[in-house]
């Protein structure tokens, strides 16, 4: 039987019953409820819109970038042809230009890390990423996921893992972005139902009202991947170097363009969510991991 592709795979990725640990994360709602910041559906609606406009856009953009990378570098590159065995050296998995794919995954994961200010959120994101990859490698085995696991052995951030999984399932970057945006509001919404005993229908009505904003967020996330992002037959000649570093032999080419483009991904801060995450970490009485 062939693997589920495209839209059907997107539904599976967004399903809360997917055993990837998402049900254990409240997205900050548990701490917000404890502090009295969310007491009912009106408060929840404001919370969800704020979360979607900040961390939702950031995670959607990272997921789209990861999906684009998985398709362009791993699925079409020589690493895919080798199958990426578990014992291989991560830096040996190179694409057609000889660029270590593992280094690109680490670079993108570092971009996700830089956009996650709260240590508690970083820990939760990596935990979710590990759980998602563990499940997805059984559902949609691929060289892309094998390389990512070896490249970031401590676990990639969740949006990076989600984008790679989406590509392995046959989804496009826009679909990966939509799945990421969807998760940023449905997890907290479900947690609020459990914590406050809210009417599930009323909460789902809130989510239905967010549908246009979810679409807009996913499209904005993909638009943040610059149109000039080089294709296989369009070399990108501008050098890339980190501040204070000399460019090496791999400082030019389309990979340099991709890495430079990643730095331009949205980095919208959400200080309130960061504080909620840190407070939640030290709260001894909690139902959710994060």
C-alpha atoms as an extended CHARMM CRD file, in Angstrom:
* protein
*
       290  EXT
         1         1  UNK       CA              0.0000000000        0.0000000000        0.0000000000  PROA      1               0.0000000000
         2         2  UNK       CA              1.4180000000        3.4020000000       -0.9420000000  PROA      2               0.0000000000
         3         3  UNK       CA              2.0430000000        6.0740000000        1.6730000000  PROA      3               0.0000000000
         4         4  UNK       CA             -0.6220000000        8.6700000000        2.3950000000  PROA      4               0.0000000000
         5         5  UNK       CA              0.2620000000       11.9110000000        0.6020000000  PROA      5               0.0000000000
         6         6  UNK       CA             -0.6110000000       15.5710000000        0.5640000000  PROA      6               0.0000000000
         7         7  UNK       CA             -3.9080000000       16.6430000000        2.0490000000  PROA      7               0.0000000000
         8         8  UNK       CA             -4.6530000000       13.3050000000        3.6920000000  PROA      8               0.0000000000
         9         9  UNK       CA             -1.2210000000       13.2740000000        5.3330000000  PROA      9               0.0000000000
        10        10  UNK       CA             -1.8430000000       16.8150000000        6.5680000000  PROA      10              0.0000000000
        11        11  UNK       CA             -4.9500000000       15.5840000000        8.3780000000  PROA      11              0.0000000000
        12        12  UNK       CA             -2.9260000000       12.8490000000       10.0560000000  PROA      12              0.0000000000
        13        13  UNK       CA             -0.2380000000       15.3200000000       11.1320000000  PROA      13              0.0000000000
        14        14  UNK       CA             -2.8570000000       17.6440000000       12.6310000000  PROA      14              0.0000000000
        15        15  UNK       CA             -4.7670000000       14.8510000000       14.3970000000  PROA      15              0.0000000000
        16        16  UNK       CA             -4.4830000000       15.1900000000       18.1740000000  PROA      16              0.0000000000
        17        17  UNK       CA             -4.5550000000       11.3960000000       18.4180000000  PROA      17              0.0000000000
        18        18  UNK       CA             -1.1740000000       11.1680000000       16.6940000000  PROA      18              0.0000000000
        19        19  UNK       CA              1.0200000000        9.6380000000       19.4490000000  PROA      19              0.0000000000
        20        20  UNK       CA              3.6480000000       12.3770000000       19.3680000000  PROA      20              0.0000000000
        21        21  UNK       CA              3.2250000000       13.9050000000       22.8230000000  PROA      21              0.0000000000
        22        22  UNK       CA              1.2770000000       16.9860000000       21.7220000000  PROA      22              0.0000000000
        23        23  UNK       CA             -1.5720000000       16.2180000000       24.1190000000  PROA      23              0.0000000000
        24        24  UNK       CA              0.8200000000       16.7760000000       27.0480000000  PROA      24              0.0000000000
        25        25  UNK       CA              1.4480000000       20.4450000000       26.1560000000  PROA      25              0.0000000000
        26        26  UNK       CA             -0.9520000000       23.2630000000       27.0170000000  PROA      26              0.0000000000
        27        27  UNK       CA              0.9050000000       26.0060000000       25.1570000000  PROA      27              0.0000000000
        28        28  UNK       CA              0.9130000000       28.2340000000       28.2450000000  PROA      28              0.0000000000
        29        29  UNK       CA             -2.7910000000       27.9610000000       29.0070000000  PROA      29              0.0000000000
        30        30  UNK       CA             -2.3500000000       25.9880000000       32.2220000000  PROA      30              0.0000000000
        31        31  UNK       CA             -0.2020000000       28.6970000000       33.7920000000  PROA      31              0.0000000000
        32        32  UNK       CA             -2.4900000000       31.4070000000       32.3920000000  PROA      32              0.0000000000
        33        33  UNK       CA             -5.4620000000       29.7060000000       34.0380000000  PROA      33              0.0000000000
        34        34  UNK       CA             -3.5970000000       29.3710000000       37.3360000000  PROA      34              0.0000000000
        35        35  UNK       CA             -2.7890000000       33.0960000000       37.3190000000  PROA      35              0.0000000000
        36        36  UNK       CA             -6.3450000000       34.0630000000       36.3690000000  PROA      36              0.0000000000
        37        37  UNK       CA             -5.3740000000       35.4530000000       32.9790000000  PROA      37              0.0000000000
        38        38  UNK       CA             -7.6830000000       33.0080000000       31.1830000000  PROA      38              0.0000000000
        39        39  UNK       CA            -11.0250000000       32.4170000000       32.8870000000  PROA      39              0.0000000000
        40        40  UNK       CA            -13.4450000000       31.8060000000       30.0470000000  PROA      40              0.0000000000
        41        41  UNK       CA            -14.0020000000       31.7530000000       26.3150000000  PROA      41              0.0000000000
        42        42  UNK       CA            -13.4430000000       35.4930000000       25.8330000000  PROA      42              0.0000000000
        43        43  UNK       CA            -10.0490000000       35.3570000000       27.5140000000  PROA      43              0.0000000000
        44        44  UNK       CA             -9.2100000000       32.1900000000       25.6300000000  PROA      44              0.0000000000
        45        45  UNK       CA            -10.0710000000       33.8200000000       22.2930000000  PROA      45              0.0000000000
        46        46  UNK       CA             -7.6480000000       36.6850000000       22.9850000000  PROA      46              0.0000000000
        47        47  UNK       CA             -4.9860000000       34.2460000000       24.1550000000  PROA      47              0.0000000000
        48        48  UNK       CA             -5.2700000000       32.1170000000       21.0130000000  PROA      48              0.0000000000
        49        49  UNK       CA             -5.1490000000       35.0990000000       18.6540000000  PROA      49              0.0000000000
        50        50  UNK       CA             -2.0870000000       36.4700000000       20.3970000000  PROA      50              0.0000000000
        51        51  UNK       CA             -0.3550000000       33.1020000000       20.3380000000  PROA      51              0.0000000000
        52        52  UNK       CA             -1.1140000000       32.6100000000       16.6560000000  PROA      52              0.0000000000
        53        53  UNK       CA              0.1740000000       36.0680000000       15.7090000000  PROA      53              0.0000000000
        54        54  UNK       CA              3.4900000000       35.5430000000       17.5260000000  PROA      54              0.0000000000
        55        55  UNK       CA              4.7730000000       32.0300000000       18.1640000000  PROA      55              0.0000000000
        56        56  UNK       CA              2.3000000000       30.6250000000       15.6370000000  PROA      56              0.0000000000
        57        57  UNK       CA              3.7960000000       32.6130000000       12.7700000000  PROA      57              0.0000000000
        58        58  UNK       CA              7.3580000000       31.8030000000       13.8550000000  PROA      58              0.0000000000
        59        59  UNK       CA              6.7720000000       28.0580000000       14.1500000000  PROA      59              0.0000000000
        60        60  UNK       CA              4.8560000000       27.9980000000       10.8660000000  PROA      60              0.0000000000
        61        61  UNK       CA              7.7580000000       29.6850000000        9.0650000000  PROA      61              0.0000000000
        62        62  UNK       CA             10.2950000000       27.2940000000       10.5890000000  PROA      62              0.0000000000
        63        63  UNK       CA              8.1550000000       24.2950000000        9.6130000000  PROA      63              0.0000000000
        64        64  UNK       CA              7.8590000000       25.5780000000        6.0500000000  PROA      64              0.0000000000
        65        65  UNK       CA             11.6310000000       26.1000000000        5.8610000000  PROA      65              0.0000000000
        66        66  UNK       CA             12.2670000000       22.5850000000        7.1900000000  PROA      66              0.0000000000
        67        67  UNK       CA              9.8560000000       21.0910000000        4.6790000000  PROA      67              0.0000000000
        68        68  UNK       CA             11.5570000000       22.9790000000        1.8450000000  PROA      68              0.0000000000
        69        69  UNK       CA             14.9570000000       21.7930000000        3.0120000000  PROA      69              0.0000000000
        70        70  UNK       CA             13.8610000000       18.1660000000        3.3580000000  PROA      70              0.0000000000
        71        71  UNK       CA             12.5370000000       18.1020000000       -0.1860000000  PROA      71              0.0000000000
        72        72  UNK       CA             15.3100000000       20.0480000000       -1.9090000000  PROA      72              0.0000000000
        73        73  UNK       CA             18.3480000000       18.6690000000       -0.1010000000  PROA      73              0.0000000000
        74        74  UNK       CA             17.5470000000       15.1650000000        1.0970000000  PROA      74              0.0000000000
        75        75  UNK       CA             14.7560000000       13.7110000000       -0.9930000000  PROA      75              0.0000000000
        76        76  UNK       CA             16.3920000000       14.6950000000       -4.3040000000  PROA      76              0.0000000000
        77        77  UNK       CA             20.0070000000       14.4330000000       -3.1540000000  PROA      77              0.0000000000
        78        78  UNK       CA             22.3940000000       11.4720000000       -3.1120000000  PROA      78              0.0000000000
        79        79  UNK       CA             21.7070000000       10.9190000000        0.5930000000  PROA      79              0.0000000000
        80        80  UNK       CA             18.2090000000        9.7630000000       -0.3170000000  PROA      80              0.0000000000
        81        81  UNK       CA             19.6250000000        7.2900000000       -2.7500000000  PROA      81              0.0000000000
        82        82  UNK       CA             21.8770000000        5.8180000000       -0.0760000000  PROA      82              0.0000000000
        83        83  UNK       CA             18.9560000000        5.4180000000        2.2730000000  PROA      83              0.0000000000
        84        84  UNK       CA             20.7560000000        7.0780000000        5.1800000000  PROA      84              0.0000000000
        85        85  UNK       CA             21.5230000000        4.0210000000        7.3030000000  PROA      85              0.0000000000
        86        86  UNK       CA             21.4460000000        4.5360000000       11.0690000000  PROA      86              0.0000000000
        87        87  UNK       CA             25.1680000000        3.8900000000       11.4480000000  PROA      87              0.0000000000
        88        88  UNK       CA             26.3090000000        6.4370000000        8.8890000000  PROA      88              0.0000000000
        89        89  UNK       CA             28.2330000000        9.5740000000        9.7710000000  PROA      89              0.0000000000
        90        90  UNK       CA             25.8090000000       12.5130000000        9.7670000000  PROA      90              0.0000000000
        91        91  UNK       CA             28.2220000000       14.7860000000        7.9030000000  PROA      91              0.0000000000
        92        92  UNK       CA             28.6690000000       12.1510000000        5.1970000000  PROA      92              0.0000000000
        93        93  UNK       CA             25.1040000000       12.7430000000        4.0260000000  PROA      93              0.0000000000
        94        94  UNK       CA             25.7450000000       15.3070000000        1.3270000000  PROA      94              0.0000000000
        95        95  UNK       CA             23.5680000000       16.6760000000       -1.4280000000  PROA      95              0.0000000000
        96        96  UNK       CA             24.4750000000       17.0900000000       -5.0810000000  PROA      96              0.0000000000
        97        97  UNK       CA             26.7730000000       20.0530000000       -4.3000000000  PROA      97              0.0000000000
        98        98  UNK       CA             28.6840000000       18.1500000000       -1.6310000000  PROA      98              0.0000000000
        99        99  UNK       CA             27.2580000000       20.2900000000        1.1900000000  PROA      99              0.0000000000
       100       100  UNK       CA             26.8260000000       18.2740000000        4.3990000000  PROA      100             0.0000000000
       101       101  UNK       CA             23.0580000000       18.0680000000        4.8020000000  PROA      101             0.0000000000
       102       102  UNK       CA             23.4660000000       17.5020000000        8.5290000000  PROA      102             0.0000000000
       103       103  UNK       CA             25.1290000000       20.9170000000        8.8310000000  PROA      103             0.0000000000
       104       104  UNK       CA             22.1370000000       22.5370000000        7.1420000000  PROA      104             0.0000000000
       105       105  UNK       CA             19.7450000000       20.8270000000        9.5640000000  PROA      105             0.0000000000
       106       106  UNK       CA             21.8270000000       21.9990000000       12.5140000000  PROA      106             0.0000000000
       107       107  UNK       CA             21.8390000000       25.5230000000       11.1020000000  PROA      107             0.0000000000
       108       108  UNK       CA             18.0490000000       25.5790000000       10.7790000000  PROA      108             0.0000000000
       109       109  UNK       CA             17.6190000000       24.1040000000       14.2590000000  PROA      109             0.0000000000
       110       110  UNK       CA             19.8920000000       26.8470000000       15.5950000000  PROA      110             0.0000000000
       111       111  UNK       CA             17.6020000000       29.4180000000       13.9650000000  PROA      111             0.0000000000
       112       112  UNK       CA             14.6810000000       27.8490000000       15.8510000000  PROA      112             0.0000000000
       113       113  UNK       CA             16.6840000000       27.9230000000       19.0880000000  PROA      113             0.0000000000
       114       114  UNK       CA             17.5030000000       31.6010000000       18.6260000000  PROA      114             0.0000000000
       115       115  UNK       CA             13.8000000000       32.3790000000       18.2500000000  PROA      115             0.0000000000
       116       116  UNK       CA             12.8350000000       30.5860000000       21.4790000000  PROA      116             0.0000000000
       117       117  UNK       CA             13.7560000000       32.8790000000       24.3510000000  PROA      117             0.0000000000
       118       118  UNK       CA             12.4710000000       30.7730000000       27.2330000000  PROA      118             0.0000000000
       119       119  UNK       CA             14.6880000000       27.8440000000       28.3490000000  PROA      119             0.0000000000
       120       120  UNK       CA             11.5320000000       26.0290000000       29.4320000000  PROA      120             0.0000000000
       121       121  UNK       CA             10.0200000000       26.4450000000       25.9940000000  PROA      121             0.0000000000
       122       122  UNK       CA             13.2260000000       25.2820000000       24.3380000000  PROA      122             0.0000000000
       123       123  UNK       CA             13.2070000000       22.1240000000       26.4340000000  PROA      123             0.0000000000
       124       124  UNK       CA              9.5420000000       21.4530000000       25.7070000000  PROA      124             0.0000000000
       125       125  UNK       CA             10.0220000000       22.0730000000       21.9850000000  PROA      125             0.0000000000
       126       126  UNK       CA             12.8960000000       19.6010000000       21.7590000000  PROA      126             0.0000000000
       127       127  UNK       CA             10.9390000000       17.0060000000       23.7330000000  PROA      127             0.0000000000
       128       128  UNK       CA              8.0520000000       17.3390000000       21.2840000000  PROA      128             0.0000000000
       129       129  UNK       CA             10.4590000000       17.1680000000       18.3500000000  PROA      129             0.0000000000
       130       130  UNK       CA             11.9970000000       13.9200000000       19.5970000000  PROA      130             0.0000000000
       131       131  UNK       CA              8.6050000000       12.3340000000       20.2000000000  PROA      131             0.0000000000
       132       132  UNK       CA              7.2910000000       13.3840000000       16.8030000000  PROA      132             0.0000000000
       133       133  UNK       CA             10.3330000000       12.0010000000       14.9880000000  PROA      133             0.0000000000
       134       134  UNK       CA             10.1670000000        8.7230000000       16.8910000000  PROA      134             0.0000000000
       135       135  UNK       CA              6.5720000000        8.2360000000       15.7890000000  PROA      135             0.0000000000
       136       136  UNK       CA              6.9530000000        9.5830000000       12.2510000000  PROA      136             0.0000000000
       137       137  UNK       CA              9.9440000000        7.4020000000       11.3760000000  PROA      137             0.0000000000
       138       138  UNK       CA              7.6620000000        4.3930000000       11.7960000000  PROA      138             0.0000000000
       139       139  UNK       CA              4.8560000000        5.9760000000        9.7660000000  PROA      139             0.0000000000
       140       140  UNK       CA              6.7970000000        7.7120000000        6.9950000000  PROA      140             0.0000000000
       141       141  UNK       CA             10.3740000000        6.3260000000        7.0180000000  PROA      141             0.0000000000
       142       142  UNK       CA             12.7220000000        8.4380000000        4.9160000000  PROA      142             0.0000000000
       143       143  UNK       CA             16.3540000000        9.4490000000        4.5250000000  PROA      143             0.0000000000
       144       144  UNK       CA             15.3730000000       13.0000000000        5.4880000000  PROA      144             0.0000000000
       145       145  UNK       CA             14.2560000000       11.9300000000        8.9510000000  PROA      145             0.0000000000
       146       146  UNK       CA             17.2560000000        9.6310000000        9.4040000000  PROA      146             0.0000000000
       147       147  UNK       CA             19.6670000000       12.4600000000        8.6160000000  PROA      147             0.0000000000
       148       148  UNK       CA             17.8310000000       14.8950000000       10.8910000000  PROA      148             0.0000000000
       149       149  UNK       CA             17.9610000000       12.4670000000       13.8320000000  PROA      149             0.0000000000
       150       150  UNK       CA             21.7000000000       12.0140000000       13.3920000000  PROA      150             0.0000000000
       151       151  UNK       CA             22.3120000000       15.7150000000       12.8260000000  PROA      151             0.0000000000
       152       152  UNK       CA             20.5160000000       16.8110000000       16.0250000000  PROA      152             0.0000000000
       153       153  UNK       CA             20.7950000000       13.8240000000       18.3850000000  PROA      153             0.0000000000
       154       154  UNK       CA             19.3610000000       15.7330000000       21.3680000000  PROA      154             0.0000000000
       155       155  UNK       CA             16.1910000000       16.2910000000       19.3770000000  PROA      155             0.0000000000
       156       156  UNK       CA             15.3910000000       19.0930000000       16.9350000000  PROA      156             0.0000000000
       157       157  UNK       CA             12.9170000000       21.7790000000       17.8010000000  PROA      157             0.0000000000
       158       158  UNK       CA              9.3330000000       20.7360000000       17.1550000000  PROA      158             0.0000000000
       159       159  UNK       CA              8.6740000000       22.9670000000       14.1000000000  PROA      159             0.0000000000
       160       160  UNK       CA             11.8690000000       21.7110000000       12.4400000000  PROA      160             0.0000000000
       161       161  UNK       CA             10.8350000000       18.1170000000       13.0750000000  PROA      161             0.0000000000
       162       162  UNK       CA              7.2880000000       18.8630000000       11.8970000000  PROA      162             0.0000000000
       163       163  UNK       CA              8.4880000000       20.3340000000        8.6060000000  PROA      163             0.0000000000
       164       164  UNK       CA             10.7540000000       17.3600000000        7.9280000000  PROA      164             0.0000000000
       165       165  UNK       CA              7.9690000000       14.9240000000        8.7690000000  PROA      165             0.0000000000
       166       166  UNK       CA              5.5360000000       16.8110000000        6.5460000000  PROA      166             0.0000000000
       167       167  UNK       CA              7.9490000000       16.5080000000        3.6160000000  PROA      167             0.0000000000
       168       168  UNK       CA              8.4210000000       12.7880000000        4.2770000000  PROA      168             0.0000000000
       169       169  UNK       CA              4.6410000000       12.3810000000        4.2870000000  PROA      169             0.0000000000
       170       170  UNK       CA              4.3690000000       14.0900000000        0.8940000000  PROA      170             0.0000000000
       171       171  UNK       CA              3.2320000000       17.5420000000        2.0410000000  PROA      171             0.0000000000
       172       172  UNK       CA              4.2640000000       20.9160000000        0.6530000000  PROA      172             0.0000000000
       173       173  UNK       CA              5.7680000000       23.7600000000        2.7370000000  PROA      173             0.0000000000
       174       174  UNK       CA              2.4040000000       25.5490000000        2.8830000000  PROA      174             0.0000000000
       175       175  UNK       CA              0.8060000000       22.4350000000        4.3500000000  PROA      175             0.0000000000
       176       176  UNK       CA              3.6150000000       22.1250000000        6.8890000000  PROA      176             0.0000000000
       177       177  UNK       CA              3.1000000000       25.7690000000        7.8680000000  PROA      177             0.0000000000
       178       178  UNK       CA             -0.6390000000       25.2300000000        8.2460000000  PROA      178             0.0000000000
       179       179  UNK       CA             -0.1190000000       22.1700000000       10.4650000000  PROA      179             0.0000000000
       180       180  UNK       CA              2.2710000000       24.1400000000       12.6810000000  PROA      180             0.0000000000
       181       181  UNK       CA             -0.0710000000       27.1150000000       12.9640000000  PROA      181             0.0000000000
       182       182  UNK       CA             -3.0060000000       24.8200000000       13.7080000000  PROA      182             0.0000000000
       183       183  UNK       CA             -1.1230000000       23.1220000000       16.5390000000  PROA      183             0.0000000000
       184       184  UNK       CA             -0.3420000000       26.4350000000       18.2330000000  PROA      184             0.0000000000
       185       185  UNK       CA             -4.0320000000       27.0860000000       18.8680000000  PROA      185             0.0000000000
       186       186  UNK       CA             -5.6660000000       23.6510000000       19.1120000000  PROA      186             0.0000000000
       187       187  UNK       CA             -3.3820000000       22.4040000000       21.8900000000  PROA      187             0.0000000000
       188       188  UNK       CA             -4.1370000000       25.3640000000       24.1750000000  PROA      188             0.0000000000
       189       189  UNK       CA             -7.8250000000       25.2280000000       23.2560000000  PROA      189             0.0000000000
       190       190  UNK       CA             -8.0880000000       21.5670000000       24.2440000000  PROA      190             0.0000000000
       191       191  UNK       CA             -6.1910000000       22.2600000000       27.4670000000  PROA      191             0.0000000000
       192       192  UNK       CA             -8.5910000000       25.0880000000       28.3510000000  PROA      192             0.0000000000
       193       193  UNK       CA            -11.5720000000       22.7580000000       27.9590000000  PROA      193             0.0000000000
       194       194  UNK       CA             -9.9960000000       20.3380000000       30.4270000000  PROA      194             0.0000000000
       195       195  UNK       CA             -8.8000000000       22.9590000000       32.8900000000  PROA      195             0.0000000000
       196       196  UNK       CA            -11.8770000000       25.2020000000       32.9900000000  PROA      196             0.0000000000
       197       197  UNK       CA            -14.6280000000       22.7840000000       32.0180000000  PROA      197             0.0000000000
       198       198  UNK       CA            -15.5410000000       24.9720000000       29.0460000000  PROA      198             0.0000000000
       199       199  UNK       CA            -18.1840000000       23.9180000000       26.5500000000  PROA      199             0.0000000000
       200       200  UNK       CA            -16.2600000000       22.0420000000       23.8170000000  PROA      200             0.0000000000
       201       201  UNK       CA            -18.6460000000       23.3030000000       21.1560000000  PROA      201             0.0000000000
       202       202  UNK       CA            -18.0820000000       26.9040000000       22.2070000000  PROA      202             0.0000000000
       203       203  UNK       CA            -14.3190000000       26.4000000000       22.0940000000  PROA      203             0.0000000000
       204       204  UNK       CA            -14.4960000000       24.7830000000       18.6650000000  PROA      204             0.0000000000
       205       205  UNK       CA            -16.5730000000       27.7460000000       17.5400000000  PROA      205             0.0000000000
       206       206  UNK       CA            -13.6170000000       29.9110000000       18.5580000000  PROA      206             0.0000000000
       207       207  UNK       CA            -11.3150000000       27.7200000000       16.4930000000  PROA      207             0.0000000000
       208       208  UNK       CA            -13.6740000000       27.9060000000       13.5290000000  PROA      208             0.0000000000
       209       209  UNK       CA            -13.5300000000       31.6770000000       13.7730000000  PROA      209             0.0000000000
       210       210  UNK       CA             -9.7320000000       31.4640000000       13.6130000000  PROA      210             0.0000000000
       211       211  UNK       CA             -9.7590000000       29.5380000000       10.3280000000  PROA      211             0.0000000000
       212       212  UNK       CA             -9.1130000000       32.6090000000        8.1260000000  PROA      212             0.0000000000
       213       213  UNK       CA             -6.3000000000       33.7160000000       10.4480000000  PROA      213             0.0000000000
       214       214  UNK       CA             -4.7710000000       30.2330000000       10.2630000000  PROA      214             0.0000000000
       215       215  UNK       CA             -4.7470000000       30.3960000000        6.4640000000  PROA      215             0.0000000000
       216       216  UNK       CA             -3.2600000000       33.8890000000        6.5270000000  PROA      216             0.0000000000
       217       217  UNK       CA             -0.5650000000       32.8050000000        8.9790000000  PROA      217             0.0000000000
       218       218  UNK       CA              0.4280000000       29.8190000000        6.8610000000  PROA      218             0.0000000000
       219       219  UNK       CA              0.6600000000       31.9420000000        3.7120000000  PROA      219             0.0000000000
       220       220  UNK       CA              2.6070000000       34.6610000000        5.5350000000  PROA      220             0.0000000000
       221       221  UNK       CA              5.0020000000       32.0050000000        6.8440000000  PROA      221             0.0000000000
       222       222  UNK       CA              5.7220000000       30.7800000000        3.3310000000  PROA      222             0.0000000000
       223       223  UNK       CA              6.0580000000       34.3100000000        1.9970000000  PROA      223             0.0000000000
       224       224  UNK       CA              8.7870000000       34.8430000000        4.5840000000  PROA      224             0.0000000000
       225       225  UNK       CA             10.8510000000       32.3390000000        2.6220000000  PROA      225             0.0000000000
       226       226  UNK       CA             12.2590000000       34.8550000000        0.1240000000  PROA      226             0.0000000000
       227       227  UNK       CA             11.1950000000       34.5450000000       -3.4970000000  PROA      227             0.0000000000
       228       228  UNK       CA             14.8890000000       34.7100000000       -4.3610000000  PROA      228             0.0000000000
       229       229  UNK       CA             15.5680000000       31.4410000000       -2.5330000000  PROA      229             0.0000000000
       230       230  UNK       CA             17.7290000000       29.6500000000       -5.1160000000  PROA      230             0.0000000000
       231       231  UNK       CA             16.5490000000       26.6110000000       -6.9910000000  PROA      231             0.0000000000
       232       232  UNK       CA             18.7410000000       23.7050000000       -8.0630000000  PROA      232             0.0000000000
       233       233  UNK       CA             19.5400000000       25.3310000000      -11.3840000000  PROA      233             0.0000000000
       234       234  UNK       CA             19.9160000000       28.8720000000      -10.0350000000  PROA      234             0.0000000000
       235       235  UNK       CA             23.2140000000       29.3020000000       -8.1550000000  PROA      235             0.0000000000
       236       236  UNK       CA             23.2650000000       31.8610000000       -5.4010000000  PROA      236             0.0000000000
       237       237  UNK       CA             26.5790000000       33.6970000000       -5.6320000000  PROA      237             0.0000000000
       238       238  UNK       CA             26.5240000000       36.0070000000       -2.6190000000  PROA      238             0.0000000000
       239       239  UNK       CA             28.9080000000       34.9060000000        0.1580000000  PROA      239             0.0000000000
       240       240  UNK       CA             27.6290000000       33.8950000000        3.5510000000  PROA      240             0.0000000000
       241       241  UNK       CA             29.5630000000       34.1930000000        6.7630000000  PROA      241             0.0000000000
       242       242  UNK       CA             28.7610000000       34.3740000000       10.4480000000  PROA      242             0.0000000000
       243       243  UNK       CA             29.7220000000       37.5870000000       12.2750000000  PROA      243             0.0000000000
       244       244  UNK       CA             33.3960000000       37.4360000000       13.2010000000  PROA      244             0.0000000000
       245       245  UNK       CA             34.0780000000       34.4290000000       10.9780000000  PROA      245             0.0000000000
       246       246  UNK       CA             35.9590000000       34.1530000000        7.7240000000  PROA      246             0.0000000000
       247       247  UNK       CA             33.9300000000       32.5650000000        4.9010000000  PROA      247             0.0000000000
       248       248  UNK       CA             35.1140000000       29.0560000000        4.1020000000  PROA      248             0.0000000000
       249       249  UNK       CA             35.0300000000       27.1210000000        0.8510000000  PROA      249             0.0000000000
       250       250  UNK       CA             31.3160000000       26.5900000000        1.3120000000  PROA      250             0.0000000000
       251       251  UNK       CA             30.6730000000       30.3060000000        1.7880000000  PROA      251             0.0000000000
       252       252  UNK       CA             29.0640000000       30.7120000000       -1.6140000000  PROA      252             0.0000000000
       253       253  UNK       CA             26.4660000000       28.8300000000       -3.5970000000  PROA      253             0.0000000000
       254       254  UNK       CA             22.7700000000       28.2110000000       -3.1370000000  PROA      254             0.0000000000
       255       255  UNK       CA             23.2800000000       26.8690000000        0.3990000000  PROA      255             0.0000000000
       256       256  UNK       CA             24.7420000000       30.1940000000        1.4630000000  PROA      256             0.0000000000
       257       257  UNK       CA             21.6250000000       31.8510000000        0.0800000000  PROA      257             0.0000000000
       258       258  UNK       CA             19.3820000000       29.4540000000        1.9780000000  PROA      258             0.0000000000
       259       259  UNK       CA             21.1940000000       30.0180000000        5.2760000000  PROA      259             0.0000000000
       260       260  UNK       CA             21.0760000000       33.7690000000        4.8000000000  PROA      260             0.0000000000
       261       261  UNK       CA             17.3630000000       33.5020000000        4.0110000000  PROA      261             0.0000000000
       262       262  UNK       CA             16.7220000000       31.5980000000        7.2360000000  PROA      262             0.0000000000
       263       263  UNK       CA             18.0700000000       34.5170000000        9.2190000000  PROA      263             0.0000000000
       264       264  UNK       CA             15.2460000000       36.6020000000        7.7250000000  PROA      264             0.0000000000
       265       265  UNK       CA             12.5010000000       34.2730000000        8.9900000000  PROA      265             0.0000000000
       266       266  UNK       CA             10.0890000000       35.9670000000       11.4270000000  PROA      266             0.0000000000
       267       267  UNK       CA             11.2270000000       36.1690000000       15.0330000000  PROA      267             0.0000000000
       268       268  UNK       CA              8.1760000000       37.7140000000       16.7060000000  PROA      268             0.0000000000
       269       269  UNK       CA              8.6970000000       37.7480000000       20.4610000000  PROA      269             0.0000000000
       270       270  UNK       CA              6.0110000000       36.8100000000       22.9790000000  PROA      270             0.0000000000
       271       271  UNK       CA              7.3370000000       37.8080000000       26.4360000000  PROA      271             0.0000000000
       272       272  UNK       CA              4.0880000000       36.8570000000       28.1700000000  PROA      272             0.0000000000
       273       273  UNK       CA              4.2940000000       33.3200000000       26.7850000000  PROA      273             0.0000000000
       274       274  UNK       CA              7.9500000000       33.1080000000       27.8320000000  PROA      274             0.0000000000
       275       275  UNK       CA              7.0540000000       34.1230000000       31.3900000000  PROA      275             0.0000000000
       276       276  UNK       CA              4.1560000000       31.6790000000       31.5080000000  PROA      276             0.0000000000
       277       277  UNK       CA              6.4450000000       28.8710000000       30.3680000000  PROA      277             0.0000000000
       278       278  UNK       CA              9.0530000000       29.6690000000       33.0250000000  PROA      278             0.0000000000
       279       279  UNK       CA              6.3990000000       29.8900000000       35.7340000000  PROA      279             0.0000000000
       280       280  UNK       CA              4.8920000000       26.6140000000       34.6430000000  PROA      280             0.0000000000
       281       281  UNK       CA              8.2690000000       24.8860000000       34.8830000000  PROA      281             0.0000000000
       282       282  UNK       CA              8.5300000000       25.6420000000       38.6140000000  PROA      282             0.0000000000
       283       283  UNK       CA              4.9000000000       24.9530000000       39.4600000000  PROA      283             0.0000000000
       284       284  UNK       CA              4.7380000000       21.6430000000       41.3660000000  PROA      284             0.0000000000
       285       285  UNK       CA              1.0280000000       21.1170000000       40.6740000000  PROA      285             0.0000000000
       286       286  UNK       CA              0.3690000000       20.8050000000       36.9490000000  PROA      286             0.0000000000
       287       287  UNK       CA             -1.4710000000       18.5840000000       34.4990000000  PROA      287             0.0000000000
       288       288  UNK       CA              0.6320000000       19.3270000000       31.4250000000  PROA      288             0.0000000000
       289       289  UNK       CA              4.3590000000       19.0130000000       30.7300000000  PROA      289             0.0000000000
       290       290  UNK       CA              4.3950000000       22.5070000000       29.2170000000  PROA      290             0.0000000000
